[in-house]
Amino acid sequence: MKTIHILSPGRTCLFGDHQDYLGLPVIACAINKYITLNAIENESSFFRIKLPDTAEERDIEIYETFETVQNRDYFASSLRVLKRYGCIPDKGYDVEIKGDLPLNAGVSSSSALIIAWIRFLLKAFGANQEITKELVARIAYQAEVIEHNEPGGLMDQYSIGLGGVLFIDTSQKMSYKTIQNDIEGLIVGESGVKKETIGTLGDRKEKALKAIEYITHKKPGFDIKLAMLEEYEKYEKYVPLDLRPYFFAALKNHNITLKAMDEFKKTNPDIKYIGDLMNQHHLVLKDILKITVPVIDKMVASAIKAGAYGVKIVGSGGGGSIIAIAPKDKEQDVIDAIKREGKAAYIVKVDSGARVV
């Protein structure tokens, strides 16, 4: 019987949280914590899916058309999108999906699962075009975000699908560049507080877009992607007082991300400087966008005190995880400090992206 094995990593965001839904760039990387999918062909017309980590099971008829899909039913939306690419199931499989990637922790376990599912289906049934890492990422974005009209950007799907440290231009032109293959001293810290993705992300996105809308109403040629931090005072008069912080945050975070990109492009980037930029980014997320919670604040403060170069919350906020970067001789101190305040902490390596193994 035909068997297929997929490895799909998590991801962490180094720079650009709450930027991709504005079409602004992000810097993110896949990490070596995984969702694994193991499939074996069966003699039925069903995908029999087991998810032991969440004690869930599901059967999907392979000929189901999914004219409509339930909210956040990513198995169904993936199948619907894949059919547009000529991926038509004609055999059943027993599928087990599990892993060591923590759930609801800000390391994109949901996107990793979706990409594992899509990569399996493409391997099993093919497509009407060459199957590339970029194709997998694009289909995953369509299945997770577009099909469900969710507020997220495309950072998660492209980071996981492509691997490495990526600078991703999330504008309509959509481009990406691998800027590093590895970064030493990366540490993920889990808060143990379930992140609140949809509400937090949707609220901050709405406010940032409204602020930009006020400016474009007065200045039709305004483009947030071209606006400089130094121009904030030039534009703030067009924005209501309650929305100004969200406009400033967009400019500030964009400025920080571009500085980080310039440093990463160097042959030997200054990791201490990268860490300082991470700290600046975190302060915007904490003090302006207000997406942290007390346990996250304690974890960040403890990691800095223990010697980390830089620390920041990751993702939409309201819980989840942090990412730290530390010198080699301080890694264990930083891990211990984070664990005292949160749930878990561990070193991660940059991963090469989702793949058939």
Summary of the structure (lengths in Angstrom):
residues: 357
radius of gyration: 20.6
end to end distance: 16.8
largest distance: 66.8
contacts: 1284
relative contact order: 0.18
helix: 43%
strand: 22%
